[in-house]
């Protein structure tokens, strides 16, 4: 008979922290999450307090692979079950009618809950360890201040919470370092709580990939809202202003990025750029001559493949945000389904960028 594997001490300590009602920052394949026992009201309230998150903004609940979902939801529709079987563990969140075992604190008072099964091995180890000593389910929005750029590395979490990060986590936040997040943007969210599937947030799993499994393309939030008597539920990341750096950010066409950078540099401003093109290769020259003044231009060349762009997006925005520039200029990515999630995050970032009062994300 095989022996029970011994979990690393950090995982056991993190499970103990969750059990006593403390917070744990854990890696997932999408972004780092700020985790608490989803069945503990007081622990969940610590998430809202630490992030500065509105209490009516629901949290996503993470479950271990193979968990009995009937404990957490009233009904698992057949098509939702197909997606669970095909995509979990993975970057897909399903909105379902919650059971009484899910506190209203988690769902912002709604009768629905977002469930996800993360693919990161550290997250799965923590969920399984916590199931042995506690409820086994974790509420975990992104581990950053509400509205700000999501963290995709342990250092990003440290940058967000500073002295609140504690190796033991007692009364503070315990951080599990799982490296760089592989996907880099938040999960796709599909609502099954009101009949036909509705895509509430685009992510790495596209509407086309979902349709290939269930034979139905999820309708958009806008179409659902226009044709339904009931509004779609509130979910993480659905605010117009989100995922935002503290530096003002503008989405511009390729040609306008170069022109606007030149104008700002000529005015003596320091400029940050995220573009598909390489940084202009010109010799530095005196201040006031536009893009030729390379000394005041911070430039990141973005990947041209959508999945790679998404993986690097938040790290790139954080780098540019920390550069101390007047503005971040972003060359608008292509349109099309493979770029939907990236364009969603950038459009919300542009709305919220520069607003220090709301800096932080879900």
C-alpha positions in Angstrom: 0.0 0.0 0.0 1.6 3.3 -1.1 2.5 5.8 1.7 0.8 9.2 2.0 3.2 11.8 0.4 4.7 14.3 2.9 3.7 17.8 2.0 6.4 20.6 2.2 6.4 22.5 5.4 5.3 25.7 3.6 2.1 24.0 2.4 1.3 22.6 5.8 2.0 26.0 7.4 -0.2 27.8 4.8 -3.1 25.3 5.4 -2.7 26.0 9.2 -2.8 29.8 8.5 -6.1 29.3 6.5 -7.5 27.2 9.3 -6.9 29.9 11.9 -8.5 32.5 9.7 -5.4 34.2 8.3 -4.6 35.1 4.7 -2.3 33.4 2.3 -1.0 34.7 -1.0 -0.9 31.7 -3.4 0.2 31.3 -7.0 -2.2 30.1 -9.7 -1.6 29.7 -13.4 -3.4 33.0 -14.0 -2.3 35.4 -11.3 -1.4 35.3 -7.6 -4.5 35.1 -5.3 -5.1 36.5 -1.8 -6.7 33.4 -0.2 -8.8 32.8 2.9 -11.1 30.0 4.1 -14.2 30.5 2.0 -16.5 29.3 4.8 -15.1 31.7 7.4 -16.8 35.0 7.3 -14.2 36.8 9.4 -11.4 35.5 7.3 -13.1 36.5 4.1 -13.6 40.0 5.5 -9.9 40.3 5.9 -9.5 39.9 2.1 -11.8 42.9 1.5 -10.0 44.9 4.1 -6.5 44.1 2.8 -7.4 44.9 -0.8 -9.6 47.9 -0.1 -12.2 46.0 -2.1 -16.0 46.9 -2.0 -17.9 44.2 0.0 -20.5 43.8 -2.8 -17.8 42.7 -5.3 -17.9 38.9 -5.2 -14.9 36.6 -4.8 -14.0 33.5 -6.8 -13.9 30.3 -4.8 -11.1 27.8 -5.6 -11.7 24.1 -5.3 -9.4 21.1 -5.5 -9.4 18.7 -8.4 -12.1 16.1 -7.9 -14.0 18.1 -5.2 -17.7 17.2 -4.7 -19.2 20.4 -6.2 -22.7 19.4 -4.9 -21.5 20.8 -1.5 -21.1 24.2 -3.0 -23.7 24.6 -5.7 -27.4 23.7 -5.9 -27.3 22.5 -9.5 -24.5 21.7 -11.9 -26.0 22.0 -15.4 -24.9 19.4 -17.9 -23.0 21.8 -20.1 -21.2 23.2 -17.1 -20.2 19.6 -16.1 -18.8 19.1 -19.6 -16.6 22.2 -19.2 -15.4 21.1 -15.8 -14.4 17.7 -17.2 -12.6 19.3 -20.2 -11.0 22.4 -18.8 -10.4 21.8 -15.0 -7.9 22.3 -13.6 -7.5 25.4 -15.6 -8.3 29.1 -16.1 -12.1 28.8 -16.3 -14.5 30.1 -13.7 -18.2 29.0 -13.7 -21.0 31.1 -12.2 -23.6 28.8 -10.6 -26.4 29.0 -8.0 -24.7 28.6 -4.7 -25.6 26.3 -1.9 -26.1 27.4 1.7 -22.5 26.3 2.5 -21.2 29.4 0.7 -21.5 32.5 2.9 -23.1 35.6 1.4 -19.9 37.5 2.4 -18.1 35.6 -0.4 -20.7 36.3 -3.1 -21.4 40.0 -2.3 -24.9 39.0 -1.2 -25.8 37.3 -4.5 -27.3 33.8 -4.8 -24.5 32.8 -7.2 -20.9 31.8 -6.7 -17.9 31.7 -9.1 -16.1 28.3 -8.8 -12.7 27.6 -10.3 -10.2 24.7 -10.1 -6.6 26.2 -10.5 -4.0 24.3 -12.4 -0.9 25.5 -10.5 0.6 22.6 -8.5 1.2 24.8 -5.4 -2.5 25.9 -5.4 -3.6 22.3 -5.8 -1.3 21.1 -3.0 -2.6 23.9 -0.7 -6.3 23.0 -1.5 -5.7 19.3 -0.8 -3.8 20.0 2.4 -6.5 22.4 3.6 -9.2 19.8 2.9 -7.5 17.6 5.4 -7.8 20.1 8.2 -10.5 22.6 7.2 -13.2 23.2 4.6 -11.0 22.6 1.6 -12.3 25.6 -0.4 -10.5 29.0 -0.7 -11.9 32.4 -1.6 -9.1 34.1 -3.6 -9.3 37.3 -5.6 -6.0 38.6 -7.0 -3.3 39.5 -4.5 -3.1 43.2 -4.9 -4.9 46.4 -4.0 -8.3 46.7 -5.5 -8.3 48.0 -9.1 -4.5 47.9 -9.5 -2.5 45.7 -11.9 -2.7 42.0 -10.9 0.4 40.2 -9.6 2.1 37.5 -11.6 5.1 36.9 -9.4 5.8 36.7 -5.7 7.7 40.0 -5.9 4.6 41.7 -7.2 2.7 40.6 -4.1 5.5 41.9 -1.9 5.4 45.2 -3.8 1.6 45.5 -3.1 1.5 44.6 0.6 5.0 45.4 1.9 5.3 44.8 5.7 2.0 42.9 5.8 3.8 39.9 4.2 5.0 37.7 7.0 6.9 34.4 6.7 4.7 32.8 9.3 1.5 34.6 8.3 0.4 34.9 11.8 -2.0 37.9 11.8 -0.5 39.0 8.5 -0.2 37.5 5.0 1.8 34.3 4.3 3.3 34.2 0.8 3.8 31.0 -1.1 6.3 31.6 -4.0 5.3 29.6 -7.0 7.4 31.4 -9.6 6.0 33.3 -12.6 2.3 32.7 -13.5 2.1 30.8 -16.8 -1.1 32.3 -18.2 -0.7 35.8 -16.7 -4.3 37.1 -16.9 -7.4 36.3 -14.9 -9.7 33.3 -15.8 -12.4 33.2 -18.3 -15.8 33.6 -16.6 -18.9 31.9 -17.9 -22.3 32.3 -16.2 -24.6 29.2 -16.1 -26.9 30.6 -13.4 -29.6 31.9 -15.7 -30.0 29.3 -18.5 -27.9 29.8 -21.6 -24.2 30.3 -21.0 -23.0 33.9 -20.9 -19.4 35.0 -21.3 -18.9 37.5 -18.5 -15.1 37.9 -18.7 -12.8 36.8 -21.6 -9.7 34.9 -20.7 -7.2 32.3 -22.0 -10.1 29.9 -22.7 -12.0 31.4 -25.7 -15.7 31.4 -26.5 -14.7 29.2 -29.5 -13.0 26.6 -27.3 -16.0 26.5 -25.0 -18.4 26.1 -28.0 -16.2 23.2 -29.3 -17.0 21.3 -26.0 -20.7 22.1 -25.4 -21.8 22.9 -28.9 -23.1 26.4 -28.0 -21.2 29.7 -28.2 -21.6 31.7 -25.0 -23.4 34.9 -25.6 -21.8 38.2 -24.5 -22.8 40.0 -21.4 -24.1 42.9 -23.5 -26.4 40.6 -25.6 -27.6 38.9 -22.4 -28.3 42.2 -20.7 -30.3 43.5 -23.7 -32.5 40.5 -24.0 -33.0 39.3 -20.4 -35.3 40.5 -17.7 -32.6 39.6 -15.1 -29.3 41.3 -15.1 -26.2 39.1 -15.2 -24.5 38.6 -11.8 -21.7 40.8 -10.6 -18.3 39.1 -11.1 -14.7 39.8 -10.5 -13.1 42.2 -13.0 -16.4 43.6 -14.5 -15.9 47.2 -13.5 -15.0 49.7 -16.2 -11.9 50.7 -14.3 -9.7 47.8 -13.4 -6.2 46.3 -13.8 -4.8 49.8 -13.7 -1.3 51.3 -13.2 -1.0 54.5 -11.3 0.6 56.3 -14.3 -1.9 57.5 -16.9 -2.2 55.0 -19.8 -3.4 55.6 -23.3 -4.2 53.0 -26.0 -3.1 54.3 -29.4 -2.7 53.1 -33.0 0.8 52.3 -34.2 1.4 55.6 -36.0 0.0 57.7 -33.1 2.3 56.0 -30.5 5.4 57.3 -32.3 3.9 60.7 -32.9 2.6 61.1 -29.3 5.9 59.9 -27.8 7.8 62.5 -30.0 5.4 65.3 -28.8 5.8 64.4 -25.1 9.6 64.0 -25.4 10.0 67.3 -27.2 8.2 68.9 -24.3 10.7 67.5 -21.9 8.5 64.7 -20.6 9.6 61.2 -19.6 7.6 58.6 -21.6 7.0 54.8 -21.3 5.9 52.8 -24.3 4.6 49.2 -24.8 4.6 48.5 -28.5 5.1 45.7 -31.0 7.8 47.7 -32.8 11.3 47.9 -31.5 12.6 51.0 -29.7 13.7 53.5 -32.3 17.4 53.0 -33.0 18.8 56.5 -33.1 21.6 58.3 -31.3 20.8 60.3 -28.2 20.8 64.0 -28.8 19.9 67.1 -26.8 16.6 67.4 -24.9 13.7 68.7 -27.0 14.2 66.7 -30.2 11.5 64.1 -29.7 12.1 60.3 -29.9 15.8 60.9 -30.7 16.2 61.7 -27.1 16.5 58.1 -25.9 17.5 59.1 -22.4 13.9 59.9 -21.5 12.2 57.0 -23.3 11.4 53.7 -21.5 10.3 51.2 -24.2 9.2 47.5 -23.9 8.7 45.6 -27.1 5.7 43.3 -26.7 5.3 39.8 -28.0 3.3 39.4 -31.2 1.6 36.2 -30.1 -1.6 36.8 -28.0 -0.8 34.2 -25.3 2.7 35.5 -24.8 1.5 39.1 -24.7 -1.1 38.1 -22.0 1.5 36.2 -19.9 3.8 39.3 -19.9 1.2 42.0 -19.8 0.9 42.7 -16.1 4.7 42.4 -15.5 5.2 44.9 -18.3 2.7 47.3 -17.0 4.2 47.2 -13.6 7.7 47.8 -15.0 6.5 50.8 -17.0 4.5 52.1 -14.0 7.6 52.0 -11.9 9.6 54.0 -14.4 8.4 57.4 -13.2 7.1 58.7 -16.5 4.4 61.2 -17.4 2.4 58.6 -19.4 2.3 55.0 -20.6 1.6 54.8 -24.3 0.4 51.3 -25.4 0.1 50.3 -29.1 -3.4 48.8 -29.4 -3.2 45.1 -30.0 -5.1 43.5 -33.0 -8.8 42.7 -32.7 -10.2 39.2 -33.0 -11.1 36.5 -30.5 -7.5 35.5 -29.6 -6.9 39.1 -28.5 -10.2 39.6 -26.7 -8.9 39.0 -23.2 -5.8 41.3 -23.7 -7.9 44.1 -25.1 -10.4 43.7 -22.3 -7.7 44.2 -19.7 -6.0 47.1 -21.5 -9.3 49.0 -22.0 -10.1 48.7 -18.3 -6.6 49.7 -17.4 -6.8 52.8 -19.5 -10.0 53.9 -17.8 -8.6 53.5 -14.3 -4.9 54.5 -14.9 -3.7 57.5 -13.0 -6.5 57.3 -10.4 -4.4 56.9 -7.2 -7.6 56.6 -5.1 -8.7 53.4 -6.8 -5.4 51.9 -7.6 -5.5 48.2 -7.0 -7.6 45.0 -8.7 -9.8 41.9 -8.3 
